[in-house]
Amino acid sequence: MELLEQIEAYLARTRTSPSTFGRLAVGDPRLVADLRSGRRPRRRTEERLRGYLKDVGASGEISRTGQSVRNPMACRLSQDEIAVELLA
């Protein structure tokens, strides 16, 4: 599977915005837009992207703050909902 296809699948599965993905993966919010426009990443960038995709696939999702979480829905809960879950 091509790198861009893997990224697109990840974006669809996690509903992560392209700019957030690029920022978290390699610090470049324009990365996905540039790849869609035909940009070819350098070897080191491609390695970092593949490593990021492997990490998020193996250890759960990465939240929008960059923290690994076992339950991807946990990062979408409000503080009140989290408090209720912790008390349960």
C-alpha positions as CSV (number, residue, x, y, z in Angstrom):
1,M,0.0,0.0,0.0
2,E,1.3,3.4,-0.9
3,L,2.2,5.8,1.9
4,L,-0.5,8.4,0.9
5,E,-3.1,5.6,0.8
6,Q,-2.0,4.5,4.3
7,I,-2.3,8.1,5.5
8,E,-5.7,8.6,3.9
9,A,-7.0,5.4,5.5
10,Y,-5.7,6.5,8.9
11,L,-7.4,9.9,8.5
12,A,-10.7,8.3,7.5
13,R,-10.5,5.8,10.4
14,T,-9.6,8.3,13.1
15,R,-11.4,11.3,11.7
16,T,-8.1,13.3,12.2
17,S,-7.7,16.4,10.1
18,P,-4.9,16.3,7.6
19,S,-3.1,19.3,9.2
20,T,-3.3,17.7,12.7
21,F,-1.9,14.5,11.3
22,G,1.0,16.2,9.6
23,R,1.8,18.3,12.7
24,L,1.8,15.3,15.0
25,A,3.6,13.0,12.7
26,V,6.4,15.2,11.4
27,G,5.7,18.8,12.5
28,D,4.4,19.9,9.1
29,P,0.7,20.8,9.0
30,R,0.9,21.1,5.1
31,L,2.3,17.6,4.7
32,V,-0.9,15.9,3.6
33,A,-2.0,18.7,1.2
34,D,1.5,18.7,-0.3
35,L,1.5,14.9,-0.7
36,R,-1.9,15.1,-2.4
37,S,-0.5,17.7,-4.8
38,G,2.3,15.3,-5.8
39,R,5.1,16.1,-3.3
40,R,7.5,13.2,-2.8
41,P,8.8,13.1,0.8
42,R,12.5,12.6,1.5
43,R,13.5,9.2,2.7
44,R,13.9,10.3,6.3
45,T,10.4,12.0,6.3
46,E,8.9,8.8,4.8
47,E,10.6,6.7,7.5
48,R,9.2,9.0,10.2
49,L,5.7,8.8,8.7
50,R,5.8,5.0,8.5
51,G,7.1,4.9,12.0
52,Y,4.3,7.1,13.2
53,L,1.6,5.1,11.5
54,K,3.2,1.9,12.9
55,D,3.2,3.3,16.4
56,V,-0.4,4.5,16.4
57,G,-1.5,1.2,14.9
58,A,0.4,-0.9,17.5
59,S,-0.2,1.1,20.7
60,G,-3.6,2.6,20.3
61,E,-4.5,6.0,18.9
62,I,-2.6,9.2,19.5
63,S,-4.9,11.9,20.8
64,R,-4.9,15.4,19.3
65,T,-2.5,16.4,22.1
66,G,0.0,13.8,21.0
67,Q,-0.6,11.6,24.0
68,S,-1.1,7.8,23.4
69,V,-4.5,6.6,24.7
70,R,-5.8,3.1,24.7
71,N,-9.4,4.2,24.0
72,P,-9.5,6.7,21.1
73,M,-12.9,7.9,22.3
74,A,-11.4,9.0,25.7
75,C,-9.9,12.0,24.1
76,R,-13.3,13.1,22.9
77,L,-14.9,13.2,26.4
78,S,-15.6,16.3,28.3
79,Q,-14.0,16.8,31.8
80,D,-17.4,16.1,33.4
81,E,-17.8,12.8,31.5
82,I,-14.3,11.8,32.4
83,A,-15.0,12.5,36.1
84,V,-18.1,10.4,36.0
85,E,-16.3,7.5,34.4
86,L,-13.5,7.7,37.0
87,L,-16.1,7.6,39.8
88,A,-17.9,4.7,38.3
